[in-house]
């Protein structure tokens, strides 16, 4: 058995279940793209965004102010990060794309950045989202 298969077996048998033990349930509402009216020129939502029904997923949430560096050399303020298993998101049809709403600890957050993490071969086991508190 090759190294990639061994890592996959370790992830499926030990690491993924352990991730679940240290995770908490959050509610995710993706942006309902077909239901949201967009400006034809800029692609931004005209009026209020429409969201999907909340979907419960297990995730590790870390709250705290930080400054995230972007690829273009700019910086972005963040209020926390969320890490979830890629396979669970896919199984539940959750995209967790920028603009998605996260409900956690009685607060609402919006995803401002999404990154695939924990790559083994062509597979990514985790998704990390940068969060910003929604509203005042």
DOLUM-736520 format. One record per residue: x, y, z of N, C-alpha, C in turn; residue in three letters. Coordinates in nm, 4 decimals. Example, Ala and Ser with C-alpha at 12.3 -4.5 7.8 and 13.67 -1.06 7.14 Angstrom:
2
<dolo n_x="1.3190" n_y="-0.5690" n_z="0.7800" ca_x="1.2300" ca_y="-0.4500" ca_z="0.7800" c_x="1.3200" c_y="-0.3300" c_z="0.7800" code="Ala"/>
<dolo n_x="1.2850" n_y="-0.2250" n_z="0.7080" ca_x="1.3670" ca_y="-0.1060" ca_z="0.7140" c_x="1.2900" c_y="0.0030" c_z="0.7870" code="Ser"/>
This chain:
136
<dolo n_x="0.0853" n_y="-0.1180" n_z="0.0000" ca_x="0.0000" ca_y="0.0000" ca_z="0.0000" c_x="0.0888" c_y="0.1229" c_z="0.0000" code="Unk"/>
<dolo n_x="0.0560" n_y="0.2206" n_z="-0.0862" ca_x="0.1359" ca_y="0.3413" ca_z="-0.1002" c_x="0.1125" c_y="0.4409" c_z="0.0119" code="Unk"/>
<dolo n_x="0.1978" n_y="0.5402" n_z="0.0158" ca_x="0.1906" ca_y="0.6429" ca_z="0.1189" c_x="0.0577" c_y="0.7170" c_z="0.1161" code="Unk"/>
<dolo n_x="0.0092" n_y="0.7534" n_z="-0.0030" ca_x="-0.1175" ca_y="0.8257" ca_z="-0.0121" c_x="-0.2330" c_y="0.7434" c_z="0.0449" code="Unk"/>
<dolo n_x="-0.2328" n_y="0.6134" n_z="0.0165" ca_x="-0.3388" ca_y="0.5272" ca_z="0.0685" c_x="-0.3290" c_y="0.5151" c_z="0.2209" code="Unk"/>
<dolo n_x="-0.2079" n_y="0.5117" n_z="0.2737" ca_x="-0.1887" ca_y="0.5038" ca_z="0.4190" c_x="-0.2388" c_y="0.6310" c_z="0.4878" code="Unk"/>
<dolo n_x="-0.2073" n_y="0.7441" n_z="0.4281" ca_x="-0.2541" ca_y="0.8711" ca_z="0.4854" c_x="-0.4056" c_y="0.8770" c_z="0.4790" code="Unk"/>
<dolo n_x="-0.4635" n_y="0.8358" n_z="0.3664" ca_x="-0.6099" ca_y="0.8341" ca_z="0.3537" c_x="-0.6722" c_y="0.7432" c_z="0.4593" code="Unk"/>
<dolo n_x="-0.6120" n_y="0.6266" n_z="0.4819" ca_x="-0.6635" ca_y="0.5340" ca_z="0.5814" c_x="-0.6533" c_y="0.5933" c_z="0.7222" code="Unk"/>
<dolo n_x="-0.5419" n_y="0.6611" n_z="0.7515" ca_x="-0.5261" ca_y="0.7260" ca_z="0.8818" c_x="-0.6289" c_y="0.8374" c_z="0.8986" code="Unk"/>
<dolo n_x="-0.6537" n_y="0.9138" n_z="0.7920" ca_x="-0.7536" ca_y="1.0207" ca_z="0.7988" c_x="-0.8919" c_y="0.9624" c_z="0.8257" code="Unk"/>
<dolo n_x="-0.9312" n_y="0.8633" n_z="0.7474" ca_x="-1.0642" ca_y="0.8049" ca_z="0.7606" c_x="-1.0828" c_y="0.7328" c_z="0.8942" code="Unk"/>
<dolo n_x="-0.9777" n_y="0.6635" n_z="0.9408" ca_x="-0.9919" ca_y="0.5820" ca_z="1.0608" c_x="-0.9673" c_y="0.6529" c_z="1.1923" code="Unk"/>
<dolo n_x="-0.8802" n_y="0.7536" n_z="1.1926" ca_x="-0.8413" ca_y="0.8154" ca_z="1.3197" c_x="-0.8618" c_y="0.9669" c_z="1.3201" code="Unk"/>
<dolo n_x="-0.8019" n_y="1.0352" n_z="1.2231" ca_x="-0.7983" ca_y="1.1810" ca_z="1.2274" c_x="-0.9340" c_y="1.2465" c_z="1.2044" code="Unk"/>
<dolo n_x="-1.0106" n_y="1.1993" n_z="1.1075" ca_x="-1.1420" ca_y="1.2576" ca_z="1.0819" c_x="-1.2366" c_y="1.2387" c_z="1.2006" code="Unk"/>
<dolo n_x="-1.2462" n_y="1.1172" n_z="1.2588" ca_x="-1.3297" ca_y="1.1028" ca_z="1.3784" c_x="-1.2811" c_y="1.1896" c_z="1.4952" code="Unk"/>
<dolo n_x="-1.1479" n_y="1.2057" n_z="1.5086" ca_x="-1.0938" ca_y="1.2896" ca_z="1.6158" c_x="-1.1318" c_y="1.4363" c_z="1.5922" code="Unk"/>
<dolo n_x="-1.1303" n_y="1.4797" n_z="1.4667" ca_x="-1.1725" ca_y="1.6151" ca_z="1.4333" c_x="-1.3153" c_y="1.6372" c_z="1.4826" code="Unk"/>
<dolo n_x="-1.4012" n_y="1.5388" n_z="1.4594" ca_x="-1.5403" ca_y="1.5481" ca_z="1.5033" c_x="-1.5551" c_y="1.5596" c_z="1.6537" code="Unk"/>
<dolo n_x="-1.4651" n_y="1.4968" n_z="1.7280" ca_x="-1.4702" ca_y="1.5036" ca_z="1.8753" c_x="-1.4403" c_y="1.6436" c_z="1.9269" code="Unk"/>
<dolo n_x="-1.3587" n_y="1.7196" n_z="1.8543" ca_x="-1.3194" ca_y="1.8528" ca_z="1.8981" c_x="-1.3962" c_y="1.9634" c_z="1.8268" code="Unk"/>
<dolo n_x="-1.4933" n_y="1.9260" n_z="1.7456" ca_x="-1.5709" ca_y="2.0232" ca_z="1.6688" c_x="-1.7018" c_y="2.0543" c_z="1.7395" code="Unk"/>
<dolo n_x="-1.7665" n_y="2.1576" n_z="1.6934" ca_x="-1.8963" ca_y="2.1974" ca_z="1.7443" c_x="-1.9911" c_y="2.2153" c_z="1.6263" code="Unk"/>
<dolo n_x="-2.1193" n_y="2.2145" n_z="1.6517" ca_x="-2.2161" ca_y="2.2295" ca_z="1.5440" c_x="-2.2382" c_y="2.3775" c_z="1.5131" code="Unk"/>
<dolo n_x="-2.2308" n_y="2.4111" n_z="1.3867" ca_x="-2.2621" ca_y="2.5453" ca_z="1.3393" c_x="-2.3677" c_y="2.5326" c_z="1.2306" code="Unk"/>
<dolo n_x="-2.4375" n_y="2.6406" n_z="1.2062" ca_x="-2.5361" ca_y="2.6432" ca_z="1.0980" c_x="-2.4793" c_y="2.7257" c_z="0.9836" code="Unk"/>
<dolo n_x="-2.4885" n_y="2.6727" n_z="0.8634" ca_x="-2.4360" ca_y="2.7393" ca_z="0.7451" c_x="-2.5519" c_y="2.7685" c_z="0.6501" code="Unk"/>
<dolo n_x="-2.5552" n_y="2.8919" n_z="0.6017" ca_x="-2.6519" ca_y="2.9309" ca_z="0.4995" c_x="-2.5728" c_y="2.9833" c_z="0.3804" code="Unk"/>
<dolo n_x="-2.5690" n_y="2.9059" n_z="0.2730" ca_x="-2.5035" ca_y="2.9515" ca_z="0.1513" c_x="-2.5891" c_y="3.0580" c_z="0.0852" code="Unk"/>
<dolo n_x="-2.5266" n_y="3.1387" n_z="0.0006" ca_x="-2.6023" ca_y="3.2359" ca_z="-0.0781" c_x="-2.6795" c_y="3.1590" c_z="-0.1844" code="Unk"/>
<dolo n_x="-2.8089" n_y="3.1843" n_z="-0.1919" ca_x="-2.8935" ca_y="3.1227" ca_z="-0.2948" c_x="-2.8726" c_y="3.2029" c_z="-0.4236" code="Unk"/>
<dolo n_x="-2.7776" n_y="3.1571" n_z="-0.5055" ca_x="-2.7377" ca_y="3.2319" ca_z="-0.6250" c_x="-2.8554" c_y="3.2539" c_z="-0.7198" code="Unk"/>
<dolo n_x="-2.9337" n_y="3.1506" n_z="-0.7540" ca_x="-3.0460" ca_y="3.1762" ca_z="-0.8452" c_x="-3.1530" c_y="3.2677" c_z="-0.7845" code="Unk"/>
<dolo n_x="-3.1664" n_y="3.2686" n_z="-0.6539" ca_x="-3.2697" ca_y="3.3490" ca_z="-0.5893" c_x="-3.2282" c_y="3.4912" c_z="-0.5586" code="Unk"/>
<dolo n_x="-3.1002" n_y="3.5243" n_z="-0.5743" ca_x="-3.0500" ca_y="3.6581" ca_z="-0.5448" c_x="-3.0369" c_y="3.7366" c_z="-0.6747" code="Unk"/>
<dolo n_x="-3.1005" n_y="3.8524" n_z="-0.6810" ca_x="-3.0934" ca_y="3.9387" ca_z="-0.7992" c_x="-2.9601" c_y="4.0115" c_z="-0.7968" code="Unk"/>
<dolo n_x="-2.8861" n_y="4.0024" n_z="-0.9099" ca_x="-2.7536" ca_y="4.0647" ca_z="-0.9174" c_x="-2.7506" c_y="4.1765" c_z="-1.0207" code="Unk"/>
<dolo n_x="-2.6673" n_y="4.2751" n_z="-0.9916" ca_x="-2.6417" ca_y="4.3833" ca_z="-1.0859" c_x="-2.5742" c_y="4.3235" c_z="-1.2096" code="Unk"/>
<dolo n_x="-2.6244" n_y="4.3498" n_z="-1.3296" ca_x="-2.5683" ca_y="4.2877" ca_z="-1.4496" c_x="-2.4256" c_y="4.3325" c_z="-1.4820" code="Unk"/>
<dolo n_x="-2.3849" n_y="4.4483" n_z="-1.4349" ca_x="-2.2514" ca_y="4.4992" ca_z="-1.4660" c_x="-2.1493" c_y="4.4517" c_z="-1.3626" code="Unk"/>
<dolo n_x="-2.1780" n_y="4.4700" n_z="-1.2330" ca_x="-2.0814" ca_y="4.4411" ca_z="-1.1283" c_x="-2.0981" c_y="4.3045" c_z="-1.0633" code="Unk"/>
<dolo n_x="-2.2119" n_y="4.2411" n_z="-1.0840" ca_x="-2.2341" ca_y="4.1090" ca_z="-1.0267" c_x="-2.2651" c_y="4.1096" c_z="-0.8781" code="Unk"/>
<dolo n_x="-2.2811" n_y="4.2280" n_z="-0.8178" ca_x="-2.3151" ca_y="4.2391" ca_z="-0.6761" c_x="-2.4657" c_y="4.2238" c_z="-0.6566" code="Unk"/>
<dolo n_x="-2.5044" n_y="4.1787" n_z="-0.5384" ca_x="-2.6467" ca_y="4.1616" ca_z="-0.5084" c_x="-2.7171" c_y="4.2968" c_z="-0.5080" code="Unk"/>
<dolo n_x="-2.8307" n_y="4.3019" n_z="-0.5737" ca_x="-2.9157" ca_y="4.4203" ca_z="-0.5688" c_x="-3.0168" c_y="4.3965" c_z="-0.4584" code="Unk"/>
<dolo n_x="-3.0134" n_y="4.4776" n_z="-0.3554" ca_x="-3.1008" ca_y="4.4543" ca_z="-0.2411" c_x="-3.0426" c_y="4.3468" c_z="-0.1514" code="Unk"/>
<dolo n_x="-3.1296" n_y="4.2787" n_z="-0.0802" ca_x="-3.0852" ca_y="4.1776" ca_z="0.0158" c_x="-3.0492" c_y="4.0463" c_z="-0.0540" code="Unk"/>
<dolo n_x="-2.9452" n_y="3.9821" n_z="-0.0035" ca_x="-2.9097" ca_y="3.8494" ca_z="-0.0535" c_x="-3.0134" c_y="3.7491" c_z="-0.0049" code="Unk"/>
<dolo n_x="-3.0359" n_y="3.6477" n_z="-0.0845" ca_x="-3.1242" ca_y="3.5385" ca_z="-0.0459" c_x="-3.0349" c_y="3.4222" c_z="-0.0042" code="Unk"/>
<dolo n_x="-3.0661" n_y="3.3614" n_z="0.1116" ca_x="-2.9850" ca_y="3.2516" ca_z="0.1627" c_x="-3.0630" c_y="3.1207" c_z="0.1597" code="Unk"/>
<dolo n_x="-2.9895" n_y="3.0105" n_z="0.1549" ca_x="-3.0504" ca_y="2.8780" ca_z="0.1630" c_x="-3.0940" c_y="2.8523" c_z="0.3066" code="Unk"/>
<dolo n_x="-3.1689" n_y="2.7457" n_z="0.3266" ca_x="-3.2074" ca_y="2.7059" ca_z="0.4623" c_x="-3.0811" c_y="2.6664" c_z="0.5398" code="Unk"/>
<dolo n_x="-3.0778" n_y="2.6907" n_z="0.6716" ca_x="-2.9594" ca_y="2.6556" ca_z="0.7502" c_x="-2.9320" c_y="2.5054" c_z="0.7483" code="Unk"/>
<dolo n_x="-2.8044" n_y="2.4699" n_z="0.7354" ca_x="-2.7594" ca_y="2.3309" ca_z="0.7370" c_x="-2.6589" c_y="2.3175" c_z="0.8509" code="Unk"/>
<dolo n_x="-2.6797" n_y="2.2191" n_z="0.9377" ca_x="-2.5883" ca_y="2.1965" ca_z="1.0500" c_x="-2.4670" c_y="2.1168" c_z="1.0039" code="Unk"/>
<dolo n_x="-2.3477" n_y="2.1667" n_z="1.0361" ca_x="-2.2237" ca_y="2.0956" ca_z="1.0080" c_x="-2.1337" c_y="2.1039" c_z="1.1305" code="Unk"/>
<dolo n_x="-2.0441" n_y="2.0064" n_z="1.1430" ca_x="-1.9449" ca_y="2.0096" ca_z="1.2499" c_x="-1.8251" c_y="2.0901" c_z="1.2020" code="Unk"/>
<dolo n_x="-1.7785" n_y="2.1809" n_z="1.2872" ca_x="-1.6653" ca_y="2.2652" ca_z="1.2507" c_x="-1.5898" c_y="2.3073" c_z="1.3757" code="Unk"/>
<dolo n_x="-1.4665" n_y="2.3427" n_z="1.3562" ca_x="-1.3873" ca_y="2.4033" ca_z="1.4624" c_x="-1.3866" c_y="2.5524" c_z="1.4361" code="Unk"/>
<dolo n_x="-1.4311" n_y="2.6286" n_z="1.5338" ca_x="-1.4404" ca_y="2.7738" ca_z="1.5198" c_x="-1.3422" c_y="2.8380" c_z="1.6161" code="Unk"/>
<dolo n_x="-1.2687" n_y="2.9319" n_z="1.5636" ca_x="-1.1732" ca_y="3.0069" ca_z="1.6460" c_x="-1.2047" c_y="3.1544" c_z="1.6273" code="Unk"/>
<dolo n_x="-1.2554" n_y="3.2183" n_z="1.7328" ca_x="-1.2912" ca_y="3.3593" ca_z="1.7251" c_x="-1.1762" c_y="3.4439" c_z="1.7785" code="Unk"/>
<dolo n_x="-1.1606" n_y="3.5586" n_z="1.7202" ca_x="-1.0563" ca_y="3.6520" ca_z="1.7612" c_x="-1.0193" c_y="3.7398" c_z="1.6435" code="Unk"/>
<dolo n_x="-0.9941" n_y="3.8656" n_z="1.6719" ca_x="-0.9575" ca_y="3.9612" ca_z="1.5674" c_x="-0.8216" c_y="3.9251" c_z="1.5090" code="Unk"/>
<dolo n_x="-0.8124" n_y="3.9362" n_z="1.3766" ca_x="-0.6847" ca_y="3.9151" ca_z="1.3096" c_x="-0.6849" c_y="3.9936" c_z="1.1794" code="Unk"/>
<dolo n_x="-0.5719" n_y="3.9999" n_z="1.1214" ca_x="-0.5561" ca_y="4.0679" ca_z="0.9925" c_x="-0.5011" c_y="3.9647" c_z="0.8965" code="Unk"/>
<dolo n_x="-0.5787" n_y="3.9339" n_z="0.7917" ca_x="-0.5426" ca_y="3.8319" ca_z="0.6937" c_x="-0.4788" c_y="3.8972" c_z="0.5715" code="Unk"/>
<dolo n_x="-0.3645" n_y="3.8459" n_z="0.5301" ca_x="-0.3008" ca_y="3.8947" ca_z="0.4078" c_x="-0.3674" c_y="3.8300" c_z="0.2873" code="Unk"/>
<dolo n_x="-0.3982" n_y="3.9093" n_z="0.1878" ca_x="-0.4587" ca_y="3.8597" ca_z="0.0653" c_x="-0.3511" c_y="3.8412" c_z="-0.0414" code="Unk"/>
<dolo n_x="-0.3851" n_y="3.7684" n_z="-0.1460" ca_x="-0.2891" ca_y="3.7382" ca_z="-0.2522" c_x="-0.2345" c_y="3.8635" c_z="-0.3199" code="Unk"/>
<dolo n_x="-0.3136" n_y="3.9671" n_z="-0.3327" ca_x="-0.2721" ca_y="4.0883" ca_z="-0.4034" c_x="-0.1892" c_y="4.1811" c_z="-0.3149" code="Unk"/>
<dolo n_x="-0.1541" n_y="4.1369" n_z="-0.1948" ca_x="-0.0743" ca_y="4.2180" ca_z="-0.1045" c_x="-0.1571" c_y="4.3063" c_z="-0.0136" code="Unk"/>
<dolo n_x="-0.2880" n_y="4.3017" n_z="-0.0285" ca_x="-0.3756" ca_y="4.3794" ca_z="0.0581" c_x="-0.4004" c_y="4.3010" c_z="0.1859" code="Unk"/>
<dolo n_x="-0.4603" n_y="4.3670" n_z="0.2836" ca_x="-0.4929" ca_y="4.3006" ca_z="0.4099" c_x="-0.6423" c_y="4.3144" c_z="0.4364" code="Unk"/>
<dolo n_x="-0.6935" n_y="4.2212" n_z="0.5142" ca_x="-0.8373" ca_y="4.2183" ca_z="0.5427" c_x="-0.8565" c_y="4.1866" c_z="0.6906" code="Unk"/>
<dolo n_x="-0.9469" n_y="4.2597" n_z="0.7543" ca_x="-0.9782" ca_y="4.2349" ca_z="0.8947" c_x="-1.0681" c_y="4.1120" c_z="0.9060" code="Unk"/>
<dolo n_x="-1.0423" n_y="4.0296" n_z="1.0057" ca_x="-1.1234" ca_y="3.9095" ca_z="1.0273" c_x="-1.1589" c_y="3.8986" c_z="1.1753" code="Unk"/>
<dolo n_x="-1.2708" n_y="3.8333" n_z="1.2022" ca_x="-1.3159" ca_y="3.8112" ca_z="1.3401" c_x="-1.3020" c_y="3.6664" c_z="1.3819" code="Unk"/>
<dolo n_x="-1.2534" n_y="3.5802" n_z="1.2932" ca_x="-1.2341" ca_y="3.4409" ca_z="1.3295" c_x="-1.2178" c_y="3.3526" c_z="1.2071" code="Unk"/>
<dolo n_x="-1.1993" n_y="3.2238" n_z="1.2351" ca_x="-1.1894" ca_y="3.1244" ca_z="1.1283" c_x="-1.2748" c_y="3.0046" c_z="1.1631" code="Unk"/>
<dolo n_x="-1.3143" n_y="2.9321" n_z="1.0612" ca_x="-1.3924" ca_y="2.8104" ca_z="1.0747" c_x="-1.3238" c_y="2.7040" c_z="0.9907" code="Unk"/>
<dolo n_x="-1.3081" n_y="2.5848" n_z="1.0446" ca_x="-1.2499" ca_y="2.4740" ca_z="0.9699" c_x="-1.3495" c_y="2.3588" c_z="0.9724" code="Unk"/>
<dolo n_x="-1.3796" n_y="2.3041" n_z="0.8550" ca_x="-1.4757" ca_y="2.1941" ca_z="0.8434" c_x="-1.4196" c_y="2.0869" c_z="0.7512" code="Unk"/>
<dolo n_x="-1.4736" n_y="1.9659" n_z="0.7638" ca_x="-1.4306" ca_y="1.8552" ca_z="0.6773" c_x="-1.4919" c_y="1.8700" c_z="0.5390" code="Unk"/>
<dolo n_x="-1.4082" n_y="1.8577" n_z="0.4386" ca_x="-1.4520" ca_y="1.8700" ca_z="0.2998" c_x="-1.5588" c_y="1.7665" c_z="0.2658" code="Unk"/>
<dolo n_x="-1.5408" n_y="1.6424" n_z="0.3122" ca_x="-1.6366" ca_y="1.5372" ca_z="0.2785" c_x="-1.7738" c_y="1.5627" c_z="0.3393" code="Unk"/>
<dolo n_x="-1.7803" n_y="1.6190" n_z="0.4597" ca_x="-1.9099" ca_y="1.6487" ca_z="0.5211" c_x="-1.9794" c_y="1.7616" c_z="0.4465" code="Unk"/>
<dolo n_x="-1.9044" n_y="1.8653" n_z="0.4094" ca_x="-1.9644" ca_y="1.9752" ca_z="0.3337" c_x="-2.0219" c_y="1.9250" c_z="0.2021" code="Unk"/>
<dolo n_x="-1.9453" n_y="1.8419" n_z="0.1326" ca_x="-1.9919" ca_y="1.7879" ca_z="0.0041" c_x="-2.1152" c_y="1.6998" c_z="0.0226" code="Unk"/>
<dolo n_x="-2.1148" n_y="1.6165" n_z="0.1262" ca_x="-2.2283" ca_y="1.5266" ca_z="0.1504" c_x="-2.3564" c_y="1.6043" c_z="0.1815" code="Unk"/>
<dolo n_x="-2.3421" n_y="1.7211" n_z="0.2429" ca_x="-2.4593" ca_y="1.8013" ca_z="0.2793" c_x="-2.4896" c_y="1.9098" c_z="0.1762" code="Unk"/>
<dolo n_x="-2.4099" n_y="1.9160" n_z="0.0690" ca_x="-2.4334" ca_y="2.0140" ca_z="-0.0367" c_x="-2.4025" c_y="2.1563" c_z="0.0040" code="Unk"/>
<dolo n_x="-2.3108" n_y="2.1744" n_z="0.0980" ca_x="-2.2740" ca_y="2.3073" ca_z="0.1464" c_x="-2.1488" c_y="2.3539" c_z="0.0724" code="Unk"/>
<dolo n_x="-2.1533" n_y="2.4749" n_z="0.0169" ca_x="-2.0391" ca_y="2.5288" ca_z="-0.0569" c_x="-1.9429" c_y="2.6060" c_z="0.0320" code="Unk"/>
<dolo n_x="-1.9951" n_y="2.6800" n_z="0.1283" ca_x="-1.9154" ca_y="2.7628" ca_z="0.2198" c_x="-1.8335" c_y="2.8656" c_z="0.1427" code="Unk"/>
<dolo n_x="-1.8904" n_y="2.9172" n_z="0.0349" ca_x="-1.8242" ca_y="3.0171" ca_z="-0.0476" c_x="-1.8326" c_y="3.1543" c_z="0.0190" code="Unk"/>
<dolo n_x="-1.7493" n_y="3.2494" n_z="-0.0255" ca_x="-1.7607" ca_y="3.3854" ca_z="0.0276" c_x="-1.9033" c_y="3.4370" c_z="0.0154" code="Unk"/>
<dolo n_x="-1.9477" n_y="3.5024" n_z="0.1215" ca_x="-2.0847" ca_y="3.5520" ca_z="0.1283" c_x="-2.1763" c_y="3.4624" c_z="0.2094" code="Unk"/>
<dolo n_x="-2.1367" n_y="3.3356" n_z="0.2311" ca_x="-2.2189" ca_y="3.2439" ca_z="0.3110" c_x="-2.2302" c_y="3.2970" c_z="0.4532" code="Unk"/>
<dolo n_x="-2.3402" n_y="3.2675" n_z="0.5167" ca_x="-2.3659" ca_y="3.3108" ca_z="0.6542" c_x="-2.3410" c_y="3.1940" c_z="0.7490" code="Unk"/>
<dolo n_x="-2.2736" n_y="3.2221" n_z="0.8601" ca_x="-2.2456" ca_y="3.1234" ca_z="0.9638" c_x="-2.3157" c_y="3.1675" c_z="1.0908" code="Unk"/>
<dolo n_x="-2.3929" n_y="3.0789" n_z="1.1521" ca_x="-2.4595" ca_y="3.1060" ca_z="1.2796" c_x="-2.3899" c_y="3.0222" c_z="1.3850" code="Unk"/>
<dolo n_x="-2.3286" n_y="3.0907" n_z="1.4822" ca_x="-2.2504" ca_y="3.0218" ca_z="1.5845" c_x="-2.2513" c_y="3.1046" c_z="1.7121" code="Unk"/>
<dolo n_x="-2.2796" n_y="3.0395" n_z="1.8232" ca_x="-2.2745" ca_y="3.1066" ca_z="1.9534" c_x="-2.3654" c_y="3.2269" c_z="1.9636" code="Unk"/>
<dolo n_x="-2.4812" n_y="3.2214" n_z="1.8982" ca_x="-2.5751" ca_y="3.3326" ca_z="1.9031" c_x="-2.5334" c_y="3.4520" c_z="1.8189" code="Unk"/>
<dolo n_x="-2.4323" n_y="3.4363" n_z="1.7371" ca_x="-2.3843" ca_y="3.5450" ca_z="1.6525" c_x="-2.3893" c_y="3.5032" c_z="1.5060" code="Unk"/>
<dolo n_x="-2.3910" n_y="3.6048" n_z="1.4173" ca_x="-2.3884" ca_y="3.5778" ca_z="1.2737" c_x="-2.2575" c_y="3.6289" c_z="1.2159" code="Unk"/>
<dolo n_x="-2.1997" n_y="3.5449" n_z="1.1324" ca_x="-2.0754" ca_y="3.5786" ca_z="1.0637" c_x="-2.0958" c_y="3.5582" c_z="0.9151" code="Unk"/>
<dolo n_x="-2.0102" n_y="3.6207" n_z="0.8363" ca_x="-2.0123" ca_y="3.6012" ca_z="0.6917" c_x="-1.8741" c_y="3.5519" c_z="0.6501" code="Unk"/>
<dolo n_x="-1.8719" n_y="3.4585" n_z="0.5563" ca_x="-1.7465" ca_y="3.4054" ca_z="0.5032" c_x="-1.6889" c_y="3.5083" c_z="0.4072" code="Unk"/>
<dolo n_x="-1.5638" n_y="3.5486" n_z="0.4317" ca_x="-1.4988" ca_y="3.6446" ca_z="0.3427" c_x="-1.3901" c_y="3.5788" c_z="0.2580" code="Unk"/>
<dolo n_x="-1.3472" n_y="3.4606" n_z="0.2978" ca_x="-1.2442" ca_y="3.3887" ca_z="0.2227" c_x="-1.2564" c_y="3.2402" c_z="0.2505" code="Unk"/>
<dolo n_x="-1.2314" n_y="3.1587" n_z="0.1497" ca_x="-1.2398" ca_y="3.0121" ca_z="0.1627" c_x="-1.1129" c_y="2.9517" c_z="0.1053" code="Unk"/>
<dolo n_x="-1.0532" n_y="2.8585" n_z="0.1794" ca_x="-0.9305" ca_y="2.7936" ca_z="0.1346" c_x="-0.9406" c_y="2.6429" c_z="0.1571" code="Unk"/>
<dolo n_x="-0.8945" n_y="2.5667" n_z="0.0593" ca_x="-0.8833" ca_y="2.4222" ca_z="0.0772" c_x="-0.7561" c_y="2.3963" c_z="0.1574" code="Unk"/>
<dolo n_x="-0.7627" n_y="2.3041" n_z="0.2539" ca_x="-0.6492" ca_y="2.2761" ca_z="0.3423" c_x="-0.6269" c_y="2.1262" c_z="0.3528" code="Unk"/>
<dolo n_x="-0.5153" n_y="2.0904" n_z="0.4144" ca_x="-0.4798" ca_y="1.9505" ca_z="0.4420" c_x="-0.4803" c_y="1.8678" c_z="0.3151" code="Unk"/>
<dolo n_x="-0.3958" n_y="1.9047" n_z="0.2208" ca_x="-0.3903" ca_y="1.8362" ca_z="0.0917" c_x="-0.3014" c_y="1.7129" c_z="0.0989" code="Unk"/>
<dolo n_x="-0.3539" n_y="1.6024" n_z="0.0477" ca_x="-0.2780" ca_y="1.4793" ca_z="0.0312" c_x="-0.3056" c_y="1.4316" c_z="-0.1107" code="Unk"/>
<dolo n_x="-0.2038" n_y="1.4348" n_z="-0.1950" ca_x="-0.2247" ca_y="1.4037" ca_z="-0.3356" c_x="-0.3166" c_y="1.5084" c_z="-0.3950" code="Unk"/>
<dolo n_x="-0.4208" n_y="1.4646" n_z="-0.4613" ca_x="-0.5176" ca_y="1.5567" ca_z="-0.5210" c_x="-0.6336" c_y="1.5883" c_z="-0.4273" code="Unk"/>
<dolo n_x="-0.6370" n_y="1.5266" n_z="-0.3088" ca_x="-0.7487" ca_y="1.5429" ca_z="-0.2156" c_x="-0.7207" c_y="1.6504" c_z="-0.1117" code="Unk"/>
<dolo n_x="-0.8241" n_y="1.7267" n_z="-0.0770" ca_x="-0.8197" ca_y="1.8203" ca_z="0.0341" c_x="-0.9162" c_y="1.7683" c_z="0.1397" code="Unk"/>
<dolo n_x="-0.8697" n_y="1.7522" n_z="0.2617" ca_x="-0.9538" ca_y="1.6969" ca_z="0.3674" c_x="-1.0318" c_y="1.8033" c_z="0.4433" code="Unk"/>
<dolo n_x="-0.9815" n_y="1.9265" n_z="0.4435" ca_x="-1.0433" ca_y="2.0325" ca_z="0.5228" c_x="-1.0661" c_y="2.1577" c_z="0.4387" code="Unk"/>
<dolo n_x="-1.1612" n_y="2.2394" n_z="0.4835" ca_x="-1.1873" ca_y="2.3706" ca_z="0.4263" c_x="-1.1771" c_y="2.4705" c_z="0.5409" code="Unk"/>
<dolo n_x="-1.1026" n_y="2.5758" n_z="0.5170" ca_x="-1.0893" ca_y="2.6818" ca_z="0.6181" c_x="-1.1529" c_y="2.8078" c_z="0.5634" code="Unk"/>
<dolo n_x="-1.2414" n_y="2.8687" n_z="0.6412" ca_x="-1.3092" ca_y="2.9914" ca_z="0.6009" c_x="-1.2723" c_y="3.1015" c_z="0.6988" code="Unk"/>
<dolo n_x="-1.2412" n_y="3.2186" n_z="0.6448" ca_x="-1.2168" ca_y="3.3377" ca_z="0.7250" c_x="-1.3498" c_y="3.4065" c_z="0.7446" code="Unk"/>
<dolo n_x="-1.3784" n_y="3.4465" n_z="0.8687" ca_x="-1.5095" ca_y="3.5016" ca_z="0.9034" c_x="-1.5011" c_y="3.6470" c_z="0.9463" code="Unk"/>
<dolo n_x="-1.6068" n_y="3.7197" n_z="0.9171" ca_x="-1.6243" ca_y="3.8549" ca_z="0.9676" c_x="-1.7640" c_y="3.8618" c_z="1.0308" code="Unk"/>
<dolo n_x="-1.7716" n_y="3.9250" n_z="1.1460" ca_x="-1.8991" ca_y="3.9407" ca_z="1.2154" c_x="-1.9957" c_y="4.0188" c_z="1.1260" code="Unk"/>
<dolo n_x="-2.1205" n_y="3.9729" n_z="1.1197" ca_x="-2.2201" ca_y="4.0376" ca_z="1.0358" c_x="-2.2998" c_y="4.1369" c_z="1.1188" code="Unk"/>
<dolo n_x="-2.3157" n_y="4.2559" n_z="1.0660" ca_x="-2.3961" ca_y="4.3575" ca_z="1.1340" c_x="-2.3190" c_y="4.4302" c_z="1.2422" code="Unk"/>
<dolo n_x="-2.3893" n_y="4.5147" n_z="1.3163" ca_x="-2.3245" ca_y="4.5967" ca_z="1.4212" c_x="-2.2854" c_y="4.5172" c_z="1.5429" code="Unk"/>
